[in-house]
Amino acid sequence: MTVARYVLYNYYQDTKIMAGRRHKARMIALQALYEVDAVARKPEAVTERLLREVELSEENKEFVRGLVNGTINNRGKIDRSIHKYAPAWPVDQIAIIDRNILRLAIYEILFDNKVPPKVAVSEAVELAKAFGSDKSSKFVNGVLGAVSAPANREEA
């Protein structure tokens, strides 16, 4: 079991944390994106394996697949957004977990448009608090605050 999978597994099992279904789905999507980025596995295979390991409704499984596929398919544009709004941080030098939290949220903000930007930012910040470093949530919030500004969303 990878470190990320162990952390996510324990996060699921912690009865003190009542993650909503969409939040749990985002965690699965993040885990898939992390694994694809870290060890270059095929996104579909990773996603399907992870979905077999958790209990989610079919609707939320489709949500996970959509997040992963959408993020992967738009990764070039998403990474350009990260570069634009965090120019001091080359995308490939951002911690893998932070990079993928940003990618996931930027996909939801700029391309998916199924949740309000504030929800995508809030979810990303919570993921960063749970799985990133002590400074991850502030970094993620700052970048996504710039990305989600109305004028910047229109540019994308």
N, C-alpha and C positions, 0 to 999 in steps of 0.2 A: 504494500500500500504506500503510495507516494505521500510525502509530507502534506501536500495540499489536500489530498483525499482524506487523510487522517484528520486534519483540522476540520474539514467540512463535515465529515462523518460525526465527529464529536459535537460539532455545532448543532447538527440535526437532532442528536440524541439528548441534548441538554433540555430537560423538561422545564427549566426556568425560562427558556427562550421560546416564545410562541410565534414562530415565523409564519407569516401569512402565506397562502398558497403561491401567490405571484412572487413573493420574496424568495421562497424556497426554489421556485422555478428559475429565478435570476441567479441564485447560487449555483444551480446545476449548470446553467449556461456559462457562468463565469468559470466554473471548474473545467468545462469542456474547452473553452477558449484558452485557458491557462495551459492545459495539456497540449493542445494543438500548437501553441506558441512555443512552449518549452521544449517539446520533444518531436515536433513536426509529424504528428500522427494525423490520419485522415479525419476531418471533422465529423463526418457522418458516423463512422465507426465508433469514435469516442463518445459522441452524443448518445447513440443507441445503447452502448454499454452502460453509460451512467444512468440512463432512463430505466434500464432493467433493474438497477440497484436501489431505486427509491419508489415510494408510493406517491404517484401523482395522477390526477385525473387525465383523461385523454386530451381534454382541452388545454391543460397546463403542459402536457408533453408537447403538444403542437406549438404552444407558446415558446417553450425552450428551443425547439427545432428552428422556429422562425427567428429567434434572437441570435442563435449561433450562426445560422446560414446568412442572415442579413448582415451581421457584423463581419463575417468572413468575406462576403461578396462586396462589401463596401469598404474594406480595410484600407485601401489606398487613399480614398477620400477622407476617411476618418483620421488616418495618421497625418494627413496634411493639416487637418483641423487642429490636432494635438500640437503639431509643429508651429502652427500659426499662433496659438494661444498659450503655448509654453515654450517659447523660442530658446530659452536658456537650457532646456532639457531635450537633447536629441532623443527621438522616440525609442531607438534601440537601447538607450542607456537608462530609461525609466524602468524601475523594478517591474518584473513580469506581471505581478499581481496588479499593481497600480495601472500599468499600461492596458491591461485587459478590462479592468473596471472602467477606465476612461472609454475604451473602445465600445464596450457594451452600452454605456450611458449615451455616448454621442450617437450611436446608431439609433437608440430610442428617441433622442431629441431631434436629430436632423433628418432621419430617413423613415422611421416607423410611424411616428406621429399618433400612436394609439393611447399614449398617456401624456398628461401635461408635463412640460419640461421640469417643473418643480418636483414632480413625483420621481422622474428619472434621476434628478440630481440627489434628492433625498435618499433614494434607494442606493445609489452609488456611494454616497457618503457612509451609509450604514455598512455596506460591504467593505469599504476601506477601513472603517473602525474595527470590524470583525477580523479582517484577514490581512490588512496592510501593517505598515510600521506605525509608530506613534505620530508621525507627521503626514501619513497618507491621506487622512480624511481632509485635512486643510488643503493639501495640494490638489486633491480631486475636486473639492468644492470650488477652489479658485479657478481651475481650468474650466470646469463645467459652468460656473457662473458666467464666464466670458463667452463660452460657446452658446449658452442658452439665452443670452441677451437677444431681445427681439430683432434688433438690426442685424446681428450676426447670423441668426437663423435664416433670415431672408437671403443673405449672401450665399449660403450653401445651396 
